C-alpha cells in the first residue's frame, strides 16, 4: 500500500494488521495516546479491536500490510518489532 505525501487517515482503524515499512516514514497513533514513528525496515503488529490506530505520513510511505483473522487473539497486543527483511 502506498500513502501519498501529507496522508492523514480520516478514521480510527479497528482491524488487525502486520505492517512492514518498505520505504519512507509514518506515525502510527493509538487511541490510548501512544504514538510510534516507523521508518524503512521497521514492522509492527496491531490486534483486531484492541489497538485502534490512525496513520499519518508527512512525505509519503510504502507499506506491506498483512491482514488476517489470526490477529484476533486477545493475548496479542501492540508490538513494535525491529526486523530486517
C-alpha positions as CSV (number, residue, x, y, z in Angstrom):
1,X,0.0,0.0,0.0
2,X,1.2,3.5,-0.7
3,X,0.2,6.6,1.2
4,X,0.9,9.9,-0.6
5,X,2.6,12.9,0.8
6,X,0.5,14.6,3.6
7,X,-1.7,11.5,4.2
8,X,-3.8,11.7,7.4
9,X,-6.2,8.8,8.0
10,X,-9.8,10.1,8.4
11,X,-10.9,7.3,10.8
12,X,-9.6,5.0,13.6
13,X,-8.9,1.6,12.1
14,X,-10.1,-1.4,14.3
15,X,-8.6,-4.1,12.1
16,X,-5.6,-6.2,13.0
17,X,-2.5,-5.9,10.7
18,X,1.1,-6.8,10.4
19,X,2.7,-3.8,8.8
20,X,6.2,-3.5,7.4
21,X,7.5,-0.2,6.2
22,X,9.2,-0.6,2.8
23,X,10.1,3.0,2.1
24,X,9.5,6.3,3.7
25,X,8.3,7.1,7.2
26,X,5.0,7.4,9.1
27,X,3.5,7.8,12.5
28,X,1.0,5.3,13.9
29,X,-1.2,6.8,16.7
30,X,-3.1,4.6,19.0
31,X,-6.4,5.6,20.7
32,X,-4.6,5.1,24.0
33,X,-2.5,8.2,23.2
34,X,0.7,6.2,22.3
35,X,2.5,7.1,19.1
36,X,5.2,5.3,17.2
37,X,7.4,6.6,14.4
38,X,8.2,4.0,11.8
39,X,10.7,4.1,9.0
40,X,12.1,1.7,6.3
41,X,12.8,-1.8,7.7
42,X,10.6,-1.5,10.8
43,X,7.5,-3.6,11.4
44,X,4.6,-3.6,13.9
45,X,1.6,-5.6,14.8
46,X,-1.9,-4.3,15.9
47,X,-4.7,-6.6,17.0
48,X,-8.3,-6.6,15.9
49,X,-10.5,-4.4,18.2
50,X,-7.7,-3.9,20.7
51,X,-5.4,-1.5,19.1
52,X,-7.4,1.2,17.3
53,X,-4.9,3.1,15.2
54,X,-4.6,6.0,12.8
55,X,-1.7,6.6,10.4
56,X,-0.1,9.9,9.3
57,X,2.8,10.5,6.9
58,X,4.4,13.8,6.0
59,X,6.4,12.8,3.0
60,X,4.7,9.5,1.8
61,X,5.3,5.9,2.6
62,X,5.2,2.4,1.0
63,X,4.0,-0.4,3.3
64,X,3.5,-4.1,3.2
65,X,0.3,-4.8,5.1
66,X,-0.9,-8.3,6.0
67,X,-4.5,-8.6,7.4
68,X,-5.9,-11.8,9.0
69,X,-8.2,-13.4,11.5
70,X,-5.1,-14.7,13.3
71,X,-4.8,-11.2,14.7
72,X,-8.0,-11.6,16.8
73,X,-6.1,-13.2,19.6
74,X,-6.8,-11.1,22.7
75,X,-3.3,-12.0,24.1
76,X,-1.7,-10.2,21.2
77,X,-1.2,-6.5,21.9
78,X,0.5,-3.7,20.0
79,X,4.2,-4.5,19.5
80,X,6.8,-2.7,17.5
81,X,9.4,-5.1,16.0
82,X,12.8,-4.2,14.5
83,X,13.2,-6.8,11.8
84,X,15.5,-6.5,8.8
85,X,13.8,-8.3,6.0
